């Protein structure tokens, strides 16, 4: 069974420190920052608000805030090449 990153981050945000260590989950602050990065949303450390928001969204909508830096770099390179070809 595979767990999607946003669910792992939400679990990490919800667990206390002892359980996070035992279950090998990531730090709460990192989980919060990753959720913000992936979704484009900011509910702070409020797990209930994150869950409510996610329960009303498809996986595609949840990841709509994610911008792949490598993909963006390719776009910039292609834009520069187009500008130089004129």
Protein Blocks (a to p, Z undefined) as FASTA:
>chain_A
ZZdfklmmmmmmmpcfklmmmnopacfklmmmmmmmmnopaehjalklmmmmmmmpcfkl
mmmmpccfklmmmmmmmmmmmmmmZZ
